[in-house]
Amino acid sequence: MPAAFPFDNTYAALPDRFFTRQSPKPVADPALIAVNRPLAERLGITLGDNDAELAQLFAGNVVPMGAAPLAQVYAGHQFGGWSPQLGDGRAVMLGEVVAPDGARFDIQLKGAGQTPYSRRGDGRAWLGPVIREYIVSEAMAALGIPTTRALAAVTTGEVVLREGRMPGAVLTRVAASHIRVGTFQFFAARQDTDALQDLLDHTLARHYPGVEGPSGLLDAVLQAQAELVAKWMGVGFIHGVMNTDNMTLSGETIDYGPCAFMDTYDANKVFSSIDQFGRYAYAQQPQIAAWNLAQLATALLPLMPDRDAAIEEFTEAVNGFAARFDAAWHGVLRAKLGLTGDDEADARLAFDLLNRMAQGEADFTQTFRALSSPDPESAAAAFKAPAALMPWLEAWRARLVQEGLPEDARIAKMQAVNPAVIPRNHRVEEAIQASITGDFAPFNRLNAALRDPFTDRPEIADLQRAPEPTEEVLQTFCGT
């Protein structure tokens, strides 16, 4: 039985200057790596059981019925530098599906060949970034963090030239939409107010029904991004390339290029090989989010009737992002410490812990997971000088007494937000290196473990542990 997608393509009904219509470029010899059948069911997509047919489909060799393939155009600030035209340089959106519950999602092939926006690139993806995005995006979904998803991955049977000759691959990405801050910037830079209005109307209808006008959109996206970045930081996630073309209006995490999860806690941690000056370091992410949202506000100005009044209104709104983020971040930290109240001292308690973790070179994930256990004093084992945690533990224990929560309820509450397993960089790299040789067992095992990140299991103890010094991954790389 051929695959069936419930397509209903509204973005493709926008004016032609929003995209270029084109199909994926066929590949030589596709083979299926993985297909996410629970996600397909969630989306209302019917898939057959023939792996060869699925490989042809998810490589782009076969375009499913009802698709309206296109490459989107957008602009963006990349590391603060303005690029007036970017766009899907190695991706083709097949179309939008409407899930059984009425939710709408884009289906996009990454690595689908050259488009008008490839900027001299080959439009292809090599296997490493496809493996990384599949693992990390699905892990983020299991962690409860808004994210794009991975529906399938295939090898292409072709070679991609990067640092050397690499095996090619295609990822099928699912997103609430691919509308970015940079999409608005593209049309604002061209003073195309008609397109801006069309884009505004489309975005509000798709993501924020009931919200009205540019002011309403900006307010909604400010809140969505404040909550998103706080959730990132709550699991030690560093996006690595927070350009305005990598910030969605939906509030989803998108583009898992040089992303990474911290092992040892360090507020200034950077992994991305292209982030030489720490612009997108862990603790910089809230400030960069605000900077990006200021660019969105600027792009929305042409739609406001009184520009001077709008500048004043939008400036106040963007300046208020810090308070929104602090509220979200403090909420995340309180939950990680098993606290339910809204005591101002709770934030100081949390930041005291983070400072001690930094000084003690403690593992971020292991520290919070140990605090979630029946023996929270075991968290001291993650510290270079275990005694340094003891005064904090006493203060935290005293605060828990004020909460009055039974111990078993505290443990359950904390273990529901402090993961036992994350996609640690050295394990992701292990999966990538094995996949290059054709061995997908580490990839499959890691994915299986990450589907249930909040449960301790003896059989995945090796995936939970922090890396040895010789295993540490110090840099991550962009797939292009």
N, C-alpha and C positions, 0 to 999 in steps of 0.2 A: 504494500500500500504506500503510495507516495506521501511525503510529508505535507501537512496542511497547516497553514498559518492564518489566523484570523486578522488579516490586514485591514486597516482603515487609515489611509495615508493623508493626514491633514497638513503636515509640513510640506509635502510635495504639491499641495494646492496653493501654496504661497507663490508670489511672483517669481519668475525665473531667476532674478538677480540674487535670490537667496541661496542658490546652489547650481551645480551643473549635473544634468541628468547623465548618468553613465552606469554601465553594468560592471561588476567585478571582472578583472582580467583572469582568464583561466590559468590553471597551474598544471604541471606535467603529470604528477602521479600522487594525488592526495591520499593520505591514510589517517584514520581517526585516532586521535590520542584519547579524548574524553568527550562525553556528552552528558550534560547535566539534566537528567530526566525529571527529577523533582521540579526544577525550574521550568522546564518545558510544560509540565502539567499545570504549574501555577499560571503560566502565560496562555494556556488553552491551545498550545501547539501540539499537533499529533505527529509523532515520529515513528517510522518503521524500525525494524530490528536488523536491517541489512547494513553492516558497518561500511561497506564499500559505497553504497548509495548515500549514506549520511556524510561520508568523507567528500563526495562530489558536491553535495549540497553546501556544507559548511566551509568548503574551500572557495566557493563562488563559481564553480564550473557549471552548476545548475541553479538557475534563479527560480525560486518558488512562485507558484501562481499567486497573483494579486500583489506582488512586490512592485515598488516604484523606485528603483535604485537611483541614488544620487550621492554626490559629495557636497557637503555643506561648506559655505564660505564664512569666514570670520576674520577678525583682526586680533590684536592683543599686545600687551606689554610683556616682554620676556626678559626677566631679570631687570625690570625697570626700563628697558629700551623699547621704543615703539616700533611695531611692525604693522604697517597699514593693511597688508593682506596676508593672511595665513590660510587656514582652511584644512579640510580633510585631505592631507597629502598622501596618506596610505590607508585610507578607510573609505568604505562605501556603505551608506545606510540603505538597507534593503527596504525598509518601511517601518510602519508602526503597527503593532498588534494591540487589540483590546482584549484584556484578560476576562475570564468568566465573572469577576467581581466588578468589571467596568473600568479598571485601571488601565492606563495606556502606557505602552513601552516602545522604545526604538529597538530595532534589531540591526546591528551594525557589524560588518566584517572588517577587522583590522588586519592589514597586510594584504589588501585586495588589489594592489597594483597602482600604477601611476594615475594621477588625476591632474587637472589643471593647476592644482595647488601643491604639487609635490616639490616645487622649487629645486629642480635638478636631482631630486632623490629618486630612488627606484620604486617607491610605493609599496615595498614589501616589508615584512617583519621577519626577524630571525627567531629561532625557537626559544632562546633564553627569555626575552621579554614576554612572550606569550605564556610560558610556564609561570613566570613571576606574577603576571596580572591574574591569571586563572587562580593561583593559590591565594594571593593576597586579597583580591576582591571578594572571593567566596568566604575567606576568613573574616573579613570585615562584616559581611552580611550576618554571619553566625554570631559575631560579637554585638550585633544590634546597632551597627553604625551605618547610616545612609550611604549607599554605594551603588555604583554600577555593578553588574553581575556578569559571570561567565557562563554562557550557554554551551559552548563547545570549543574544542581546539583540534586542529589537524596539522599534520606536516604536509608539505607541498611536493616533496620529491625534487626540489630545486635548491640551488645554492644561492645564498645571499652574501654579498661582500660587505663586511664591517671591519673589525680589526683583522679579520682573516676570512676564510671561506666557512660560512656558517649554514646549518640546515635551515631552510625556510619554513614558516608556519603561518597559520591564520587563526586568529581568535574571534569568536562570535561574542560580541559584547551587547548586553542588554542595559538600557538606561531609561529612566523616566522621561528624559529627553536629553539631547545634546546641545541645548541652548546655553550659551556661555556669556559671561560678561563681554568677551570679545566679539560675540555676535552683535550686540548692541553697539559696541565701539565701531565696528565696521561701517555701519550705516550712518552713525553720527559723524564720523570723520568725512563722509561724503556728503554731509548735509542733506541726506535723503530722508526727510521727515515722513514721507508717505510710507516708506519701508519701516521706519522706526515705529510708526503707529501700528502697522500690520503686525510687527513683531511683538509689540506690547500687548495687543489684543490677543494674539495667539498664546503668549506666555501666561497671561492671566487666566485665560479660559482653561489652559492645560494644567496649570499648577496651583493657581490661587483663585478658584471661582469664588465670587462674592467680594473680592478685593477690587478696588477701582483706581484707575489712573496711575501715572508714574510714581506719585508719592506712596500710594498703597503698595505698589510692587517693590519699591526700595525698602519700605518698612518690613515687608514680608521676607525679603532676601537677607536683610540685615539680621533678622532673628534666626532664620534657618542656618546661616553661616556661623553665627555665634555659637549655636548649639552643636553644629557639626565639628568645629575646631576644638571645642571643649571635649567632645567625645574622642576625637583623635588623640588628644593629649592624655586622656584618661587611660589609654592603653599603650602610651609611649610611642605613638605613631608619628613619623616625620614624612610629610608628603614629598618634599625634595625639590619640587618644581611648581611652586604656586604662582604661575603666570596667570594673567587675567583670562587667557584662553583655556585655562585649566580650572576655572571656577564656574560651576553650573548655577543657573537660576533656580533649579529645583532643590538645591541644598544637598546634592549627592556628591560623594567623593568620586573623582574621575581622573583618569590618566595615571596609572601606576607605573611610572618610569623609574626614576632613581629613588623610589620610596624605601623606607626601612622602619623596623621597630627597634627601639633602644634596648640594649642589654643593660649595661651599667648606666645608672641615671646621671645625666649631664644636661643641664638646661641649654647649653650652647652646642649640643651635638649636631653635627652635619655628616651625612653620608654621601650625598650626591657629588660625583666627580666633577660636575660642572659648576657647583656652587662654591667658588673659590673664596668668597668673602663672607660666607655665612648668612646671606640674605634670608634663606629659608630654613634656618636652624630651628630646632624644636621650640624654644621659647619665643622665637620671632613670629611664629605662625599667626597669633592673634593680630599683631601689628600689620602683617602683610595682608591679612584678610581685610582689615579696615582700609588699607591703601587700595586694594583691588576694588572694594565697594565704593570708594571715592571716585574711581574711574567709571563705574556703573552710573553713579549719580551724575557725573559730567555728561555721559552719553544720553541720559534722559532729559537733560535741560531743554533741548529743542522742542520737546513736547509740552513744555510748561508755558502758560500764557504770559507770565510776568517773569522774565529771566532773573532780574535782580532779587525779587522776592523768593524765587526758587533757589537761587544760590544760597541765600540765608537759611531757608528751610532745610535744604539738603545738607548744608554744612553742619547744622545742628544735629540732624539725623545721623550722619556718619560719625560725628564726634561722640554720639551716644552709644556707638558700637562697643566701646570699652566697658561701659556699665553692663550692657547686655552679655558680653562675653564673661565678665567677672561673675555675674549671677549664674550663668550656665556652668562655668568652671568650678565655682565653689559648690554648686550642687553635685557635680561629678565627684569632687573630692570628699564631700560629706558622705555620699553613698559608699565610696571606697573604704571609708573608715567606719561604716556601720552606724552613722549618725543620721537622725531624721529631723532634728530640730533646725532652727535657723539662727543659732547663736553666732554672733560676729566673731567670737573667740575660736570657733571651729576652723575658720580659714587660717588663722594664725597657727593653730595646732597642725593643720595639714602642711602649711609651708615650712614649719619647723621640721617636720618629718622629711620633706623633700630636701631641705638644706643638709640635714644629717645624712641622708642617702648620698648626696653629692660628695660630701666630705668623706664618707665611709666607703665610697665606690661600690655601693650596693646595687644589686640587680633590681630593676624597676618591677618587673612582673613577679619575681620570686618574693620580694619583700611584701608586696600587698597580698599575695596568695598566702604567705605564711601568717600574716596578721589575720587572715580570714579563717584560720584553722583553730582547732580546740586548744592549741598551744601557741599563742601569738608570740610568746617570747622566742620561739624558734626563728623569728625574723632576724634576730641579731646575728645569726650565723652568716647572713649575706653581707655583713659589714666587715670592713678591714679591721676595725677595732670594735668588737661586739658590745663592749661596755658603753659605748657612746650612745646606744639606742635606749638604754635602761631608763634614764630620766624621762624621756618622751613616753615610753610605755606606761610609766606610772601616771603621767598626766592624762594619757588617753584612757587608761582604765578608770580613772576618776570620772572622766567625762561620760563614759559608758554607764557608770552607776547612775548618773543623772538621767540618762535615757530610760533606764528601768526595763530594758529589753532582755528577756530571758536569753541565756547563753546559746542555746540551740537555735533560737530565732536570729540572733546576731550572726552566727556562723553561716546560716542559710542565706541571710540577706547579703552578706559580704561576698560569699562564694558565687552569688548570682551576678556580680558585677566585676569581680577580680578574676580574670581568666587563669586557668591552670596551664594552658598551652596557647602560644601565639606562633605565627610564622616567623620564627627566628631567622635572621639573615643567613646564618651558616647552614641551616637546614634547607632554606630556599635555594641557596647556591648548590648544595649537594644534589637537590632534585634537578636543577638545571644541568649540571655537569653530567649526571647519569643519563638524562634525556638525550644529550648530544650523542651518546654512544648507542642510543636506541633502547635504553633501560628506563622504563617509566614506573618501576616499582616504588622508588622513593617518592615520586610525585603522587602516586595513588595513595600511598600510606599516609603522607603528610596531609593530603586533602581529607582523607577519612578521619584523621585525628582532629582536624580543625573544625569539622562539622559540629562537634560538641566541645567547645573550648572551655566550658566551666566545670567539667567533671574530671577528677583525678582518676587515672587508670594505670595500673602497674605496667601494662604492655606498651605504654607510650612514654615511660619515664625518661627515656633518652631524648625524646623530642621536647620535653619540658625543661631540661637542664640548660643552664647558661653555657656558652661556648668556653672551651679551654682557650688560653692565650693563642695557641697555634691555629685555632679554628675561627677566630674572630674575623668578620668581614668589615673592613675599614672603609670601603668605598662601594657605592652602587652606581650603576651606569644607565644612561638613557638609551632606549632601544634604537634610536635613529642615529 
